[in-house]
Amino acid sequence: MHWSFVVIPAAAFVIGLVIGGLVTGAGSDGGEEPSAGLSPFDQSRTVVRAVDATRHPPPAMKNLRGALPVTNAFGAFPSSSEQGTTALTYLLFEPDVSFGAQTRTARQYATQLFEPRDSVVGITGSVPARAAQGEIIHDALPLAETLTLGAIVLIVAVAFRSIVAPVVALMTTGVSYVLTRRLSGAVV
């Protein structure tokens, strides 16, 4: 049998905490067809790990404030067509923990607290999506700024037929680039 685990940090505030989670699901070796589901041992292992992470978080997970496991066993979710195939562990964080830090902690939770036989699949949810979006924007910013700069210089030079006007535009764009990098968290 093949067990799948997916971490899902999500940006929701519950009693002042940001909530995320770890999803565990069962499937065949190929992962396409549902199998018999999670055994009671697998479900309890998920709960025990969540309780342990809440009571004694590992040093690498210092941002973690709690872990709340939930399974679809016993018909807890009436809209679910399966029972005992999924266990979610919501990871709780303080509201001031960045999306990147939450995503790193969720990855550490999955890799440090689960074994290779648990087959961790990956991380998903709004928090890791926003963290990835921030990284993409941050990585693409130099190219976007360079292309914008070239367009500004060309348009200003042609429009004003002057060398001084594009230099002023370049200086202004340079200042905006530095401010944007600093505001996005990069050190210039």
Order of alpha helices (4+ residues) and beta strands (2+ residues): beta-beta-alpha-beta-beta-alpha-beta-alpha-alpha
